[in-house]
Amino acid sequence: MGFTGSTRLVIMMVASLWGMSIANKDWGSGYNHTNWGWGWGPYHPPNQTQGPNKINVGGSENWHFGFNYTEWAFQNGPFYFNDTLVFKYDPPSNNTFPHSVYLLPNLWSFLTCDLRRAKMIASPTQGGGDGFHFVLNRWRPYYFACGERNGFHCKVGRMRFMVVPFFRWNH
């Protein structure tokens, strides 16, 4: 009995997420001295706030072509349930290329920058001023990408990242 390609991919993703969730250098000898990583230890910083955070995507770099947002998300996580991601980018002009924000439906679309079934959640004009706000209000993987120039910004400009929000445990 063999698995199909999509089943293997799902098993691999679940195993990877599970592995990352328990990764801890103190793990061993049957006891985890960091309380299972729920906000403790060197790899899981404690929650600094009691409620949701507002996070500027890309930090001071904002949302622009050529910045590695996958690396940014990895370095700035974890993200939590009900956190708000703020996408700030310049509106289109003679001096700037337009940007947008798309929500991709699955991992394969994310990996290949396939926008055919993606949903535009912010147009090129919505990133100015205070930016476009997106609340992580469901426990699921969110795949974000810039959809401009038929996925060129996603593929070549590295304007894509994914997050899976954690639940915030208050101590």
Salt bridges, closest charged atoms under 4 A:
GLU61 OE1 - HIS64 NE2 2.92
ASP83 OD1 - ARG168 NH2 2.71
ASP114 OD2 - ARG116 NH2 2.72
